[in-house]
């Protein structure tokens, strides 16, 4: 079983001013796909808070996979990719490239997403956009490769 944590990055959701819809979309899709959701939380668009949550998920919770949602755009407080890069030991650029290519089929604005993916120990961290629609589009294209990626991280062959 693949253990997954979900981190929603949003100032307004963290303050309780807006309902998180992207995190629940991730949970719904992954639960239906047989993934075990081990933890979910919401943090503000703060680089240190995002990084601390990612480290906690990978080191203390033993999650195989962490999905973030939000904070990948061009706004002044969109710092999720920078926080992710600061805690990852190796990047996996193909995942971000694939998500942008798929998103581009639906909207030209997808090229503005800065989401990345990387490894921290034996945890794969993937930045998803902040909209439920974009989350679904990205997970549709990533879903088939995730079990193989996790198997490789666990020492399995190519």
N, C-alpha and C positions, 0 to 999 in steps of 0.2 A: 504494500500500500504506500502511495506517495503522500507524504504529509505536507500540507500547504498552509502558509500564513498569508493573510491579506492585510495590506496597509493602505488605508485611504489617506491621502494627503490633501487637506483642504482647510483653509482658515475658517471659512463659514461653517463647515460641518463640525470642526473641532469646537467652535463656540456654540454649537447647537442652533444656529440660525438657519440651517438648511439640512434637509434629510439627505443622507448618503444613499445614492442609488447605484453607484458603480461598484462599490464593495459587495453589496448583495447580489448584483448581476454576476460577479466573479464566483461567489459562493454557489449560486444556483447552477451555473454552467459546469463548474468543476465537480460539485457533488453528484450531478447527473452522470458525469464521466467516471465516477468511481474514485475520485481523489478524496482524501481525508482532510477536512478543514480543521487545523489544530488551534488556530488563533486568528482573531481579527481585531484591529484597532484603528483609531483615527488620530492623526496628529496634524498640527498646523503646518503651514508651509515654512518650515524652519529647518535649515540644513542639519543642525546638531540633533534636533529631535528625530528627524528622519533617519539619520545615520545610527543613532542609539537604538531605535526600534529594529532596524535591519540587523545590527550586531546581536541584539537580544534574540531575535528569531533564529539566527544561524547558530549562535553559540549556546544559548540557554535552553532553547525549545527544541533543538534538533530538527528543524524543518528542512525538508529536501528542497522546497521551492517556496519562494516568496514573490507574490505579485504586489506591486504598488499600483495605485491608480490616482492620477492627478499630479499636477505640478510639472508637467513635461513640455509646456508651451513656452511662449516668449515673454510672458509677463515678468515683471521685476521680482516677484516672489516665487516664480517657478524654478525651484532648485532641486527637484527630485533626482535628475540625472547626475548632478554634481555630488549630491549626498551619496548616491549609489556608487559612483566611481571612487569616492573616498574610502569606501569600506571593502571594495572588491579587489581581489588579488589578480584576477584575469578577466578580461572582457570577452564577450561572445557577440561580436558585431553583427553576425548574420541574423540574429533574432530581431534586432531593431530595424535592420534593413528590410527584412521580410514583412514586419508590421507596417512600415511606411509604404512599401510597395502595394500591399493589400489595401491599405487605407486609401491610397491614391486612386484605386478603382472606384471608390465611393465619393470622394471629395478631394479637390485640389489642395485643401488646407492640411491634409495629412502630411504633406512634406514639411510642415512647420513643427511637427512633433519631434521632440529631442530625446525620446525614451531610449534607454540603453538596456543591456543585459550583461550580467557578469557573475563570476563565481567568488564566493567567500567560503573557503574550506569546501565542504560538501553540500553547500547550499547554492542553488541557482536563483538569482534575483532578477526579475524582469519588470521593467517600468511599462505600464499600460497607460493609455490616455485616460482622461477624467470623465468621459461620457459613456453611459451604458451602451449606446449603439457602437461606439468605437471599441469598447471592451469586448463585445460580442464578435465583432469583425476580427479583432486580433486573436482572440482565443480560438476562433474557428480555424484559422490558419496555423496557429502554434500547436493546438491540441495533438495532432498526430505525431509530432516530433518529441513532445515532452517525455513520454516514458523512455524512449531511447536515450535522450539526454541524461535523464536521471540514472539510468543503468550505466552509462559511461562514467558518470561522476562517481558511482559506487565501485568502479574498477572493472566493469564489464567491457567486453571488446567492442570493436566498431562494427 
